[in-house]
Amino acid sequence: MNRILLVEDEADLSLIVADTLRSQGYEVIEAVDGIDGLDKFKTAGADIVVADVMMPRMDGFSMAKEIRRLSPAVPLLFLTAKSAIDYVEKGFEIGANDYIKKPFELRELIIRIKALLRRYG
């Protein structure tokens, strides 16, 4: 069973995404911000990280830099409401493997997660 670290500060969205991923057979570890996400990555690990960009305490980009330092190969997929190309560019420069702009279809997220796990898992 693949383990997904889901880092999202919007509680309702996190619940919906986590429940959907669990229904698809994934183990999901939820975190509420970048600090929580980094702590959970260090203790539990993950086969893929799905993270919001704009979060309190530590944003997704800062968290991703630390995760990349610890585990250069783990796939990173960013979720964000920020659609400006500068944010997309920064995410890929940090080492993102994929990027989905909010709002998004859950089915598309699942398709992209499966593709990343096939490619990098």
MOPAC internal coordinates of N, CA, C and O (Angstrom, degrees):
PM7 1SCF
backbone

  N    0.0000 0     0.00 0     0.00 0    0    0    0
  C    1.4623 1     0.00 0     0.00 0    1    0    0
  C    1.5315 1   107.94 1     0.00 0    2    1    0
  O    1.2310 1   120.69 1   -52.20 1    3    2    1
  N    1.3149 1   116.30 1   127.80 1    3    2    1
  C    1.4556 1   120.55 1   178.14 1    5    3    2
  C    1.5252 1   110.94 1   -76.89 1    6    5    3
  O    1.2310 1   121.41 1   -39.55 1    7    6    5
  N    1.3359 1   114.90 1   140.45 1    7    6    5
  C    1.4591 1   122.05 1   179.58 1    9    7    6
  C    1.5272 1   109.10 1  -102.36 1   10    9    7
  O    1.2310 1   121.20 1   -54.17 1   11   10    9
  N    1.3323 1   115.30 1   125.83 1   11   10    9
  C    1.4626 1   122.12 1   178.62 1   13   11   10
  C    1.5171 1   108.47 1  -111.33 1   14   13   11
  O    1.2310 1   121.02 1   -51.51 1   15   14   13
  N    1.3328 1   115.66 1   128.49 1   15   14   13
  C    1.4527 1   120.70 1   170.54 1   17   15   14
  C    1.5167 1   106.82 1   -94.23 1   18   17   15
  O    1.2310 1   120.57 1   -65.59 1   19   18   17
  N    1.3326 1   116.51 1   114.41 1   19   18   17
  C    1.4590 1   123.31 1  -179.97 1   21   19   18
  C    1.5255 1   108.19 1  -104.86 1   22   21   19
  O    1.2310 1   120.79 1   -64.03 1   23   22   21
  N    1.3303 1   116.09 1   115.97 1   23   22   21
  C    1.4621 1   121.22 1  -177.58 1   25   23   22
  C    1.5255 1   107.63 1  -115.68 1   26   25   23
  O    1.2310 1   121.07 1   -75.36 1   27   26   25
  N    1.3304 1   115.56 1   104.64 1   27   26   25
  C    1.4737 1   121.93 1  -173.60 1   29   27   26
  C    1.5137 1   108.64 1  -149.45 1   30   29   27
  O    1.2310 1   120.40 1   -52.99 1   31   30   29
  N    1.3386 1   116.84 1   127.01 1   31   30   29
  C    1.4615 1   120.42 1  -177.61 1   33   31   30
  C    1.5232 1   113.66 1   -86.76 1   34   33   31
  O    1.2310 1   119.51 1   166.59 1   35   34   33
  N    1.3185 1   118.55 1   -13.41 1   35   34   33
  C    1.4686 1   120.86 1   176.31 1   37   35   34
  C    1.5241 1   107.78 1   -84.04 1   38   37   35
  O    1.2310 1   120.73 1   -73.25 1   39   38   37
  N    1.3376 1   116.21 1   106.75 1   39   38   37
  C    1.4674 1   121.62 1  -172.29 1   41   39   38
  C    1.5319 1   112.86 1   -57.01 1   42   41   39
  O    1.2310 1   119.79 1   135.08 1   43   42   41
  N    1.3293 1   118.00 1   -44.92 1   43   42   41
  C    1.4728 1   120.47 1  -178.49 1   45   43   42
  C    1.5197 1   111.44 1   -63.05 1   46   45   43
  O    1.2310 1   120.54 1   134.93 1   47   46   45
  N    1.3244 1   116.57 1   -45.07 1   47   46   45
  C    1.4615 1   120.55 1   179.59 1   49   47   46
  C    1.5252 1   110.47 1   -64.37 1   50   49   47
  O    1.2310 1   120.39 1   137.13 1   51   50   49
  N    1.3188 1   116.86 1   -42.87 1   51   50   49
  C    1.4615 1   120.92 1   179.28 1   53   51   50
  C    1.5259 1   110.85 1   -59.15 1   54   53   51
  O    1.2310 1   120.63 1   135.47 1   55   54   53
  N    1.3258 1   116.39 1   -44.53 1   55   54   53
  C    1.4675 1   121.34 1   179.81 1   57   55   54
  C    1.5283 1   111.28 1   -61.53 1   58   57   55
  O    1.2310 1   120.30 1   133.01 1   59   58   57
  N    1.3159 1   117.03 1   -46.99 1   59   58   57
  C    1.4628 1   121.33 1  -178.86 1   61   59   58
  C    1.5295 1   110.60 1   -63.42 1   62   61   59
  O    1.2310 1   120.53 1   133.22 1   63   62   61
  N    1.3269 1   116.59 1   -46.78 1   63   62   61
  C    1.4650 1   120.28 1  -178.87 1   65   63   62
  C    1.5276 1   110.22 1   -65.23 1   66   65   63
  O    1.2310 1   120.12 1   133.27 1   67   66   65
  N    1.3332 1   117.37 1   -46.73 1   67   66   65
  C    1.4669 1   120.64 1  -179.05 1   69   67   66
  C    1.5269 1   111.28 1   -60.89 1   70   69   67
  O    1.2310 1   120.07 1   134.44 1   71   70   69
  N    1.3317 1   117.47 1   -45.56 1   71   70   69
  C    1.4693 1   120.49 1   179.08 1   73   71   70
  C    1.5211 1   111.35 1   -61.65 1   74   73   71
  O    1.2310 1   120.52 1   138.12 1   75   74   73
  N    1.3194 1   116.61 1   -41.88 1   75   74   73
  C    1.4685 1   120.94 1   179.68 1   77   75   74
  C    1.5265 1   110.37 1   -63.91 1   78   77   75
  O    1.2310 1   120.19 1   134.80 1   79   78   77
  N    1.3204 1   117.24 1   -45.20 1   79   78   77
  C    1.4665 1   120.37 1  -179.86 1   81   79   78
  C    1.5267 1   111.23 1   -65.45 1   82   81   79
  O    1.2310 1   120.39 1   140.63 1   83   82   81
  N    1.3239 1   116.86 1   -39.37 1   83   82   81
  C    1.4710 1   119.57 1   176.96 1   85   83   82
  C    1.5233 1   110.74 1   -62.87 1   86   85   83
  O    1.2310 1   120.35 1   142.21 1   87   86   85
  N    1.3295 1   116.94 1   -37.79 1   87   86   85
  C    1.4699 1   120.26 1   179.13 1   89   87   86
  C    1.5262 1   111.56 1   -66.85 1   90   89   87
  O    1.2310 1   120.77 1   161.16 1   91   90   89
  N    1.3367 1   116.13 1   -18.84 1   91   90   89
  C    1.4661 1   121.39 1   177.47 1   93   91   90
  C    1.5407 1   111.65 1   -91.99 1   94   93   91
  O    1.2310 1   120.86 1  -176.84 1   95   94   93
  N    1.3415 1   115.95 1     3.16 1   95   94   93
  C    1.4555 1   120.13 1   175.54 1   97   95   94
  C    1.5182 1   115.50 1    95.61 1   98   97   95
  O    1.2310 1   119.77 1  -170.16 1   99   98   97
  N    1.3119 1   118.05 1     9.84 1   99   98   97
  C    1.4620 1   121.18 1   178.88 1  101   99   98
  C    1.5229 1   110.99 1   -90.53 1  102  101   99
  O    1.2310 1   121.01 1   -31.04 1  103  102  101
  N    1.3177 1   115.68 1   148.96 1  103  102  101
  C    1.4617 1   120.83 1   167.69 1  105  103  102
  C    1.5220 1   105.32 1   -86.96 1  106  105  103
  O    1.2310 1   119.82 1   -49.87 1  107  106  105
  N    1.3268 1   117.95 1   130.13 1  107  106  105
  C    1.4611 1   121.58 1  -176.71 1  109  107  106
  C    1.5221 1   109.69 1  -121.20 1  110  109  107
  O    1.2310 1   121.59 1   -52.98 1  111  110  109
  N    1.3167 1   114.56 1   127.02 1  111  110  109
  C    1.4572 1   121.88 1   172.96 1  113  111  110
  C    1.5192 1   105.67 1  -107.31 1  114  113  111
  O    1.2310 1   120.53 1   -56.37 1  115  114  113
  N    1.3361 1   116.60 1   123.63 1  115  114  113
  C    1.4593 1   120.65 1  -177.41 1  117  115  114
  C    1.5202 1   110.99 1  -101.23 1  118  117  115
  O    1.2310 1   121.67 1   -38.48 1  119  118  117
  N    1.3360 1   114.41 1   141.52 1  119  118  117
  C    1.4599 1   121.50 1   175.45 1  121  119  118
  C    1.5199 1   107.97 1  -135.80 1  122  121  119
  O    1.2310 1   120.79 1   -30.00 1  123  122  121
  N    1.3432 1   116.09 1   150.00 1  123  122  121
  C    1.4657 1   120.39 1  -172.78 1  125  123  122
  C    1.5311 1   114.54 1   -97.84 1  126  125  123
  O    1.2310 1   120.24 1   166.79 1  127  126  125
  N    1.3309 1   117.15 1   -13.21 1  127  126  125
  C    1.4621 1   120.40 1   177.38 1  129  127  126
  C    1.5276 1   108.32 1  -162.62 1  130  129  127
  O    1.2310 1   120.61 1    -0.05 1  131  130  129
  N    1.3249 1   116.44 1   179.95 1  131  130  129
  C    1.4522 1   120.31 1  -175.35 1  133  131  130
  C    1.5183 1   114.44 1   -64.04 1  134  133  131
  O    1.2310 1   119.94 1   142.97 1  135  134  133
  N    1.3184 1   117.72 1   -37.03 1  135  134  133
  C    1.4719 1   120.46 1   178.67 1  137  135  134
  C    1.5230 1   110.15 1   -65.54 1  138  137  135
  O    1.2310 1   120.73 1   133.20 1  139  138  137
  N    1.3295 1   116.21 1   -46.80 1  139  138  137
  C    1.4648 1   121.78 1   177.62 1  141  139  138
  C    1.5324 1   109.80 1   -62.00 1  142  141  139
  O    1.2310 1   120.45 1   137.36 1  143  142  141
  N    1.3281 1   116.75 1   -42.64 1  143  142  141
  C    1.4622 1   121.12 1   179.70 1  145  143  142
  C    1.5211 1   112.15 1   -62.34 1  146  145  143
  O    1.2310 1   120.65 1   135.80 1  147  146  145
  N    1.3226 1   116.35 1   -44.20 1  147  146  145
  C    1.4611 1   120.88 1   179.81 1  149  147  146
  C    1.5258 1   110.41 1   -64.32 1  150  149  147
  O    1.2310 1   120.33 1   136.81 1  151  150  149
  N    1.3325 1   116.97 1   -43.19 1  151  150  149
  C    1.4674 1   120.74 1   177.76 1  153  151  150
  C    1.5270 1   110.97 1   -59.94 1  154  153  151
  O    1.2310 1   120.75 1   134.37 1  155  154  153
  N    1.3318 1   116.17 1   -45.63 1  155  154  153
  C    1.4712 1   119.59 1  -178.49 1  157  155  154
  C    1.5199 1   111.37 1   -69.31 1  158  157  155
  O    1.2310 1   120.04 1   147.13 1  159  158  157
  N    1.3316 1   117.53 1   -32.87 1  159  158  157
  C    1.4659 1   119.83 1   176.28 1  161  159  158
  C    1.5277 1   109.75 1   -65.00 1  162  161  159
  O    1.2310 1   120.76 1   137.47 1  163  162  161
  N    1.3289 1   116.14 1   -42.53 1  163  162  161
  C    1.4651 1   120.32 1  -178.98 1  165  163  162
  C    1.5253 1   111.71 1   -64.80 1  166  165  163
  O    1.2310 1   120.08 1   143.76 1  167  166  165
  N    1.3430 1   117.45 1   -36.24 1  167  166  165
  C    1.4621 1   119.91 1  -176.09 1  169  167  166
  C    1.5262 1   113.53 1   -89.02 1  170  169  167
  O    1.2310 1   119.97 1   142.34 1  171  170  169
  N    1.3248 1   117.67 1   -37.66 1  171  170  169
  C    1.4685 1   120.06 1  -173.85 1  173  171  170
  C    1.5259 1   113.67 1  -110.31 1  174  173  171
  O    1.2310 1   120.31 1   159.62 1  175  174  173
  N    1.3409 1   117.01 1   -20.38 1  175  174  173
  C    1.4548 1   119.18 1  -175.46 1  177  175  174
  C    1.5178 1   111.24 1    70.39 1  178  177  175
  O    1.2310 1   120.77 1    -2.23 1  179  178  177
  N    1.3098 1   116.14 1   177.77 1  179  178  177
  C    1.4633 1   121.69 1   178.04 1  181  179  178
  C    1.5150 1   109.05 1  -165.65 1  182  181  179
  O    1.2310 1   121.14 1   -28.16 1  183  182  181
  N    1.3191 1   115.43 1   151.84 1  183  182  181
  C    1.4651 1   120.96 1   174.80 1  185  183  182
  C    1.5181 1   110.74 1   -85.72 1  186  185  183
  O    1.2310 1   120.78 1   158.13 1  187  186  185
  N    1.3367 1   116.11 1   -21.87 1  187  186  185
  C    1.4568 1   122.57 1   177.43 1  189  187  186
  C    1.5270 1   107.98 1  -157.03 1  190  189  187
  O    1.2310 1   120.85 1   -33.45 1  191  190  189
  N    1.3263 1   115.98 1   146.55 1  191  190  189
  C    1.4585 1   121.39 1   177.45 1  193  191  190
  C    1.5214 1   108.58 1  -115.22 1  194  193  191
  O    1.2310 1   120.78 1   -54.33 1  195  194  193
  N    1.3402 1   116.12 1   125.67 1  195  194  193
  C    1.4625 1   122.76 1   175.77 1  197  195  194
  C    1.5276 1   105.49 1  -115.01 1  198  197  195
  O    1.2310 1   120.83 1   -63.59 1  199  198  197
  N    1.3441 1   116.02 1   116.41 1  199  198  197
  C    1.4575 1   118.36 1  -171.21 1  201  199  198
  C    1.5158 1   112.94 1  -137.29 1  202  201  199
  O    1.2310 1   121.64 1   -39.85 1  203  202  201
  N    1.3239 1   114.46 1   140.15 1  203  202  201
  C    1.4510 1   122.02 1   169.65 1  205  203  202
  C    1.5277 1   107.15 1   -68.38 1  206  205  203
  O    1.2310 1   120.54 1   -21.72 1  207  206  205
  N    1.3143 1   116.57 1   158.28 1  207  206  205
  C    1.4663 1   120.20 1   176.80 1  209  207  206
  C    1.5177 1   110.69 1   -92.06 1  210  209  207
  O    1.2310 1   120.33 1   126.64 1  211  210  209
  N    1.3311 1   116.97 1   -53.36 1  211  210  209
  C    1.4659 1   121.24 1  -175.48 1  213  211  210
  C    1.5309 1   110.08 1   -89.18 1  214  213  211
  O    1.2310 1   121.07 1   -73.49 1  215  214  213
  N    1.3576 1   115.55 1   106.51 1  215  214  213
  C    1.4578 1   121.42 1   179.73 1  217  215  214
  C    1.5215 1   108.95 1  -141.11 1  218  217  215
  O    1.2310 1   120.36 1   -22.56 1  219  218  217
  N    1.3308 1   116.92 1   157.44 1  219  218  217
  C    1.4710 1   119.53 1   176.86 1  221  219  218
  C    1.5316 1   111.00 1   -71.12 1  222  221  219
  O    1.2310 1   120.90 1   -14.57 1  223  222  221
  N    1.2967 1   115.89 1   165.43 1  223  222  221
  C    1.4737 1   126.22 1   176.50 1  225  223  222
  C    1.5312 1   112.96 1    65.79 1  226  225  223
  O    1.2310 1   119.40 1   120.93 1  227  226  225
  N    1.3195 1   118.75 1   -59.07 1  227  226  225
  C    1.4651 1   122.08 1   176.24 1  229  227  226
  C    1.5142 1   107.84 1  -144.48 1  230  229  227
  O    1.2310 1   120.41 1   -54.94 1  231  230  229
  N    1.3307 1   116.82 1   125.06 1  231  230  229
  C    1.4662 1   119.53 1  -178.71 1  233  231  230
  C    1.5262 1   111.02 1   -76.48 1  234  233  231
  O    1.2310 1   121.52 1   -10.92 1  235  234  233
  N    1.3211 1   114.70 1   169.08 1  235  234  233
  C    1.4561 1   120.66 1  -177.58 1  237  235  234
  C    1.5143 1   113.75 1   -63.33 1  238  237  235
  O    1.2310 1   120.12 1   144.65 1  239  238  237
  N    1.3319 1   117.37 1   -35.35 1  239  238  237
  C    1.4631 1   120.40 1   179.51 1  241  239  238
  C    1.5311 1   110.86 1   -64.35 1  242  241  239
  O    1.2310 1   120.42 1   134.26 1  243  242  241
  N    1.3348 1   116.80 1   -45.74 1  243  242  241
  C    1.4730 1   120.47 1   179.90 1  245  243  242
  C    1.5288 1   110.50 1   -63.90 1  246  245  243
  O    1.2310 1   120.63 1   137.76 1  247  246  245
  N    1.3288 1   116.40 1   -42.24 1  247  246  245
  C    1.4554 1   120.59 1   177.75 1  249  247  246
  C    1.5217 1   110.50 1   -61.87 1  250  249  247
  O    1.2310 1   120.61 1   136.00 1  251  250  249
  N    1.3333 1   116.43 1   -44.00 1  251  250  249
  C    1.4651 1   120.88 1  -178.23 1  253  251  250
  C    1.5241 1   112.04 1   -62.48 1  254  253  251
  O    1.2310 1   120.28 1   142.12 1  255  254  253
  N    1.3297 1   117.08 1   -37.88 1  255  254  253
  C    1.4735 1   120.03 1   177.27 1  257  255  254
  C    1.5181 1   110.63 1   -58.99 1  258  257  255
  O    1.2310 1   120.66 1   137.30 1  259  258  257
  N    1.3356 1   116.34 1   -42.70 1  259  258  257
  C    1.4671 1   120.65 1   179.68 1  261  259  258
  C    1.5268 1   111.12 1   -68.87 1  262  261  259
  O    1.2310 1   120.44 1   138.41 1  263  262  261
  N    1.3175 1   116.77 1   -41.59 1  263  262  261
  C    1.4692 1   120.32 1   178.79 1  265  263  262
  C    1.5207 1   109.59 1   -63.60 1  266  265  263
  O    1.2310 1   119.95 1   138.53 1  267  266  265
  N    1.3227 1   117.71 1   -41.47 1  267  266  265
  C    1.4691 1   121.85 1   178.34 1  269  267  266
  C    1.5309 1   110.96 1   -61.00 1  270  269  267
  O    1.2310 1   120.70 1   142.39 1  271  270  269
  N    1.3380 1   116.26 1   -37.61 1  271  270  269
  C    1.4605 1   120.74 1   178.82 1  273  271  270
  C    1.5344 1   110.26 1   -65.30 1  274  273  271
  O    1.2310 1   120.76 1   139.61 1  275  274  273
  N    1.3485 1   116.15 1   -40.39 1  275  274  273
  C    1.4603 1   121.73 1  -178.47 1  277  275  274
  C    1.5247 1   112.27 1   -77.16 1  278  277  275
  O    1.2310 1   120.65 1   142.01 1  279  278  277
  N    1.3114 1   116.35 1   -37.99 1  279  278  277
  C    1.4670 1   121.31 1  -173.79 1  281  279  278
  C    1.5356 1   109.40 1  -144.65 1  282  281  279
  O    1.2310 1   120.14 1   -93.70 1  283  282  281
  N    1.3288 1   117.33 1    86.30 1  283  282  281
  C    1.4708 1   121.03 1  -174.28 1  285  283  282
  C    1.5309 1   114.86 1   -60.57 1  286  285  283
  O    1.2310 1   119.80 1   158.27 1  287  286  285
  N    1.3327 1   117.98 1   -21.73 1  287  286  285
  C    1.4626 1   119.79 1  -173.11 1  289  287  286
  C    1.5239 1   115.49 1   -96.55 1  290  289  287
  O    1.2310 1   119.47 1   166.54 1  291  290  289
  N    1.3421 1   118.62 1   -13.46 1  291  290  289
  C    1.4658 1   119.37 1  -175.59 1  293  291  290
  C    1.5380 1   109.84 1   -65.83 1  294  293  291
  O    1.2310 1   120.03 1   -48.65 1  295  294  293
  N    1.3230 1   117.54 1   131.35 1  295  294  293
  C    1.4723 1   119.49 1   178.81 1  297  295  294
  C    1.5288 1   111.83 1   -66.33 1  298  297  295
  O    1.2310 1   121.05 1   -41.02 1  299  298  297
  N    1.3238 1   115.60 1   138.98 1  299  298  297
  C    1.4625 1   123.10 1   177.93 1  301  299  298
  C    1.5203 1   109.35 1  -120.58 1  302  301  299
  O    1.2310 1   120.79 1   -51.74 1  303  302  301
  N    1.3270 1   116.09 1   128.26 1  303  302  301
  C    1.4557 1   122.02 1   176.33 1  305  303  302
  C    1.5264 1   107.05 1  -124.60 1  306  305  303
  O    1.2310 1   120.66 1   -58.21 1  307  306  305
  N    1.3284 1   116.34 1   121.79 1  307  306  305
  C    1.4581 1   120.77 1   179.59 1  309  307  306
  C    1.5198 1   110.95 1   -94.72 1  310  309  307
  O    1.2310 1   121.24 1   -39.50 1  311  310  309
  N    1.3393 1   115.23 1   140.50 1  311  310  309
  C    1.4573 1   123.76 1   170.43 1  313  311  310
  C    1.5208 1   106.59 1  -111.60 1  314  313  311
  O    1.2310 1   119.82 1   -47.68 1  315  314  313
  N    1.3165 1   117.94 1   132.32 1  315  314  313
  C    1.4545 1   117.38 1   178.08 1  317  315  314
  C    1.5096 1   113.11 1  -157.72 1  318  317  315
  O    1.2310 1   121.91 1   -29.18 1  319  318  317
  N    1.3249 1   113.96 1   150.82 1  319  318  317
  C    1.4648 1   120.89 1   172.63 1  321  319  318
  C    1.5193 1   110.07 1   -85.36 1  322  321  319
  O    1.2310 1   120.84 1   166.12 1  323  322  321
  N    1.3201 1   115.99 1   -13.88 1  323  322  321
  C    1.4684 1   120.98 1  -179.97 1  325  323  322
  C    1.5283 1   108.67 1   -77.59 1  326  325  323
  O    1.2310 1   120.95 1   -70.24 1  327  326  325
  N    1.3156 1   115.79 1   109.76 1  327  326  325
  C    1.4620 1   119.03 1  -175.27 1  329  327  326
  C    1.5263 1   112.92 1  -100.40 1  330  329  327
  O    1.2310 1   120.15 1   175.96 1  331  330  329
  N    1.3351 1   117.33 1    -4.04 1  331  330  329
  C    1.4654 1   119.36 1  -179.55 1  333  331  330
  C    1.5230 1   109.46 1   -60.91 1  334  333  331
  O    1.2310 1   120.82 1   -40.35 1  335  334  333
  N    1.3061 1   116.04 1   139.65 1  335  334  333
  C    1.4634 1   121.55 1  -177.58 1  337  335  334
  C    1.5220 1   111.52 1   -58.98 1  338  337  335
  O    1.2310 1   119.85 1   153.10 1  339  338  337
  N    1.3327 1   117.90 1   -26.90 1  339  338  337
  C    1.4710 1   120.51 1   178.29 1  341  339  338
  C    1.5309 1   111.20 1   -61.88 1  342  341  339
  O    1.2310 1   120.22 1   141.34 1  343  342  341
  N    1.3282 1   117.19 1   -38.66 1  343  342  341
  C    1.4604 1   120.50 1   178.44 1  345  343  342
  C    1.5237 1   111.04 1   -68.98 1  346  345  343
  O    1.2310 1   120.71 1   138.98 1  347  346  345
  N    1.3106 1   116.24 1   -41.02 1  347  346  345
  C    1.4609 1   120.60 1   178.10 1  349  347  346
  C    1.5288 1   108.82 1   -61.86 1  350  349  347
  O    1.2310 1   120.71 1   133.25 1  351  350  349
  N    1.3210 1   116.24 1   -46.75 1  351  350  349
  C    1.4635 1   120.94 1  -179.60 1  353  351  350
  C    1.5322 1   110.80 1   -60.27 1  354  353  351
  O    1.2310 1   120.45 1   133.90 1  355  354  353
  N    1.3274 1   116.74 1   -46.10 1  355  354  353
  C    1.4652 1   120.56 1  -179.75 1  357  355  354
  C    1.5290 1   110.53 1   -61.21 1  358  357  355
  O    1.2310 1   120.48 1   137.67 1  359  358  357
  N    1.3296 1   116.69 1   -42.33 1  359  358  357
  C    1.4628 1   120.20 1   178.82 1  361  359  358
  C    1.5120 1   112.22 1   -59.09 1  362  361  359
  O    1.2310 1   120.22 1   135.21 1  363  362  361
  N    1.3187 1   117.18 1   -44.79 1  363  362  361
  C    1.4584 1   120.28 1   179.66 1  365  363  362
  C    1.5270 1   111.31 1   -70.22 1  366  365  363
  O    1.2310 1   120.11 1   145.93 1  367  366  365
  N    1.3304 1   117.40 1   -34.07 1  367  366  365
  C    1.4704 1   120.25 1   176.89 1  369  367  366
  C    1.5259 1   111.13 1   -63.94 1  370  369  367
  O    1.2310 1   120.30 1   144.28 1  371  370  369
  N    1.3149 1   117.04 1   -35.72 1  371  370  369
  C    1.4622 1   121.81 1   178.78 1  373  371  370
  C    1.5234 1   110.54 1   -69.64 1  374  373  371
  O    1.2310 1   120.61 1   154.10 1  375  374  373
  N    1.3136 1   116.45 1   -25.90 1  375  374  373
  C    1.4591 1   119.60 1   178.54 1  377  375  374
  C    1.5094 1   114.55 1   124.58 1  378  377  375
  O    1.2310 1   120.32 1  -163.90 1  379  378  377
  N    1.3291 1   116.99 1    16.10 1  379  378  377
  C    1.4635 1   119.44 1   177.14 1  381  379  378
  C    1.5241 1   110.27 1   -61.31 1  382  381  379
  O    1.2310 1   121.14 1   -34.95 1  383  382  381
  N    1.3207 1   115.43 1   145.05 1  383  382  381
  C    1.4540 1   120.86 1   174.45 1  385  383  382
  C    1.5192 1   111.67 1   -95.88 1  386  385  383
  O    1.2310 1   120.55 1   159.42 1  387  386  385
  N    1.3345 1   116.56 1   -20.58 1  387  386  385
  C    1.4587 1   120.80 1   178.69 1  389  387  386
  C    1.5220 1   108.30 1  -161.02 1  390  389  387
  O    1.2310 1   121.54 1   -12.04 1  391  390  389
  N    1.3285 1   114.66 1   167.96 1  391  390  389
  C    1.4610 1   121.67 1  -171.80 1  393  391  390
  C    1.5193 1   107.16 1  -150.67 1  394  393  391
  O    1.2310 1   119.59 1   -53.22 1  395  394  393
  N    1.3177 1   118.40 1   126.78 1  395  394  393
  C    1.4648 1   121.82 1   176.34 1  397  395  394
  C    1.5225 1   108.57 1  -123.61 1  398  397  395
  O    1.2310 1   120.99 1   -49.27 1  399  398  397
  N    1.3158 1   115.71 1   130.73 1  399  398  397
  C    1.4628 1   120.63 1   179.39 1  401  399  398
  C    1.5243 1   109.84 1   -89.59 1  402  401  399
  O    1.2310 1   121.08 1   -43.27 1  403  402  401
  N    1.3384 1   115.53 1   136.73 1  403  402  401
  C    1.4660 1   121.57 1   175.38 1  405  403  402
  C    1.5205 1   108.67 1   -78.73 1  406  405  403
  O    1.2310 1   119.35 1   -32.74 1  407  406  405
  N    1.3085 1   118.85 1   147.26 1  407  406  405
  C    1.4672 1   126.65 1    -7.85 1  409  407  406
  C    1.5232 1   110.48 1   -72.99 1  410  409  407
  O    1.2310 1   120.65 1   -25.93 1  411  410  409
  N    1.3221 1   116.36 1   154.07 1  411  410  409
  C    1.4556 1   120.80 1  -178.10 1  413  411  410
  C    1.5212 1   108.95 1  -135.82 1  414  413  411
  O    1.2310 1   121.52 1   -18.42 1  415  414  413
  N    1.3201 1   114.70 1   161.58 1  415  414  413
  C    1.4624 1   121.37 1   175.76 1  417  415  414
  C    1.5255 1   108.54 1   -86.57 1  418  417  415
  O    1.2310 1   120.07 1   -46.58 1  419  418  417
  N    1.3193 1   117.47 1   133.42 1  419  418  417
  C    1.4625 1   120.59 1   178.69 1  421  419  418
  C    1.5226 1   111.39 1   -58.65 1  422  421  419
  O    1.2310 1   120.76 1   143.59 1  423  422  421
  N    1.3035 1   116.15 1   -36.41 1  423  422  421
  C    1.4638 1   119.72 1   179.65 1  425  423  422
  C    1.5282 1   111.19 1   -62.06 1  426  425  423
  O    1.2310 1   120.63 1   140.09 1  427  426  425
  N    1.3325 1   116.40 1   -39.91 1  427  426  425
  C    1.4654 1   119.85 1   177.86 1  429  427  426
  C    1.5316 1   110.18 1   -64.38 1  430  429  427
  O    1.2310 1   120.17 1   138.32 1  431  430  429
  N    1.3252 1   117.28 1   -41.68 1  431  430  429
  C    1.4620 1   120.46 1   177.92 1  433  431  430
  C    1.5292 1   110.48 1   -59.16 1  434  433  431
  O    1.2310 1   120.26 1   134.48 1  435  434  433
  N    1.3104 1   117.12 1   -45.52 1  435  434  433
  C    1.4677 1   121.34 1  -179.92 1  437  435  434
  C    1.5256 1   110.67 1   -62.30 1  438  437  435
  O    1.2310 1   120.23 1   136.59 1  439  438  437
  N    1.3267 1   117.16 1   -43.41 1  439  438  437
  C    1.4701 1   121.48 1   178.87 1  441  439  438
  C    1.5258 1   110.31 1   -59.82 1  442  441  439
  O    1.2310 1   120.64 1   135.34 1  443  442  441
  N    1.3313 1   116.39 1   -44.66 1  443  442  441
  C    1.4681 1   120.34 1  -178.89 1  445  443  442
  C    1.5281 1   111.68 1   -68.20 1  446  445  443
  O    1.2310 1   120.02 1   141.19 1  447  446  445
  N    1.3379 1   117.56 1   -38.81 1  447  446  445
  C    1.4634 1   120.83 1   177.17 1  449  447  446
  C    1.5230 1   109.95 1   -62.25 1  450  449  447
  O    1.2310 1   120.33 1   133.69 1  451  450  449
  N    1.3220 1   116.98 1   -46.31 1  451  450  449
  C    1.4675 1   120.39 1   179.20 1  453  451  450
  C    1.5223 1   111.25 1   -59.70 1  454  453  451
  O    1.2310 1   120.60 1   137.95 1  455  454  453
  N    1.3247 1   116.46 1   -42.05 1  455  454  453
  C    1.4687 1   120.23 1   179.72 1  457  455  454
  C    1.5247 1   111.32 1   -64.28 1  458  457  455
  O    1.2310 1   120.37 1   136.84 1  459  458  457
  N    1.3276 1   116.90 1   -43.16 1  459  458  457
  C    1.4689 1   119.99 1   179.74 1  461  459  458
  C    1.5289 1   110.92 1   -66.02 1  462  461  459
  O    1.2310 1   119.90 1   139.81 1  463  462  461
  N    1.3150 1   117.79 1   -40.19 1  463  462  461
  C    1.4547 1   120.03 1   178.79 1  465  463  462
  C    1.5312 1   111.36 1   -66.38 1  466  465  463
  O    1.2310 1   120.27 1   143.37 1  467  466  465
  N    1.3240 1   117.08 1   -36.63 1  467  466  465
  C    1.4758 1   119.98 1   176.17 1  469  467  466
  C    1.5294 1   110.25 1   -64.70 1  470  469  467
  O    1.2310 1   121.11 1   136.94 1  471  470  469
  N    1.3227 1   115.48 1   -43.06 1  471  470  469
  C    1.4532 1   120.91 1  -174.86 1  473  471  470
  C    1.5295 1   112.90 1   -74.94 1  474  473  471
  O    1.2310 1   120.78 1   139.50 1  475  474  473
  N    1.3374 1   116.11 1   -40.50 1  475  474  473
  C    1.4660 1   119.38 1  -172.65 1  477  475  474
  C    1.5255 1   114.59 1  -117.01 1  478  477  475
  O    1.2310 1   120.77 1   169.96 1  479  478  477
  N    1.3467 1   116.13 1   -10.04 1  479  478  477
  C    1.4590 1   119.52 1  -173.06 1  481  479  478
  C    1.4998 1   115.65 1   -80.69 1  482  481  479
  O    1.2310 1   120.10 1   180.00 1  483  482  481

